[in-house]
């Protein structure tokens, strides 16, 4: 039977951390080092620098062994129901520490180096007790962190669904009016608009099981949206694209750019009788993607603007990309500019956490 992979679905209430990742291994090493240091600094401690060095070497070696073991066993542990994966991790940690302590004690007796104090089974017992308490505390931390991430994922899902629900009536109403006006005067343009509308809604509303996209797909959504709006607004809407060489396979949250462009058209172009120009800029350098959406700053913005859309995008960017990403939005002279700074990530290399 082939070994299971990390893609084995886990219960939403028992998402184990990735023990193969550097942050988790580092956490094990740091906790081990702190324990040895605190034991060495205790007033009752009689160990000198030699004992501290040997203890640090032993504990750090144990942390690496535990990390490697849990990394290998994680796919099987994820198959357990409920909270049993956490119990399995705790038992693995306790077993490794107990066995390693027993072997170290036997080796110390055989070689007669007398590095282990106190003698007898107290060394094994004390280490097992410390491992049990620390293991339980760390697993509790990982569990709380996983629950917090699950809540963030639920919020991100809800935000995507809210965007999808918002785009249905508002954009559909305007687009169908455009189609109705074109049917008699320009059937070809009407047919093209229906095709764009169909593709836009298929992408935006037909992927409830996927909340991640790519930059290329997001730009296609923007182009289809603008093609429809250009027919509706005519010469009032002018679009300038200043897009350099961009990584089109870079990971993006679904429906990230289209709402920003829609805001630019709704609040920057529609209120102006003479219309205006929406500028889309894009560049990539040092594995960082920079995207700008620039629109005129209307003296009297369209009603209904409350900033919730920008806050929504800002929160989704922070959740999807982490602290390296940032979003800036605000007036610059007579223009309103939204700037996204996003790390370049390939979608297949990062699982969709939502």
Protein Blocks (a to p, Z undefined) as FASTA:
>chain_A
ZZddfklccdfklcccdfkbmklmmmmmmmmmmmmmmmmmpmklcbdfklmmmmmmmmmm
mmmmmmmmmmmmmmmmmmpghjllmmmmmmmmmmmmmmmmmmmmmmmmmnonopaccehj
llmmmmmmmmmmmmmmmmmmmmmmmmmmmmmmmmmmmmmmmmmmmmmmmmmmmmmmmmmm
mmmmmmmlmmmmmmmmmmmmmmmmmmmmbcbdcfklmmmmmmmmmmmmmmmnmmmlccdd
ddddddfkbccdehklmmmmmmmmmmmmmmpmnlpadddddddeehiacddddddddfbd
cehieolmmmmmmmmmmmmnommbccddddehjaccdddddddddfklpccfZZ
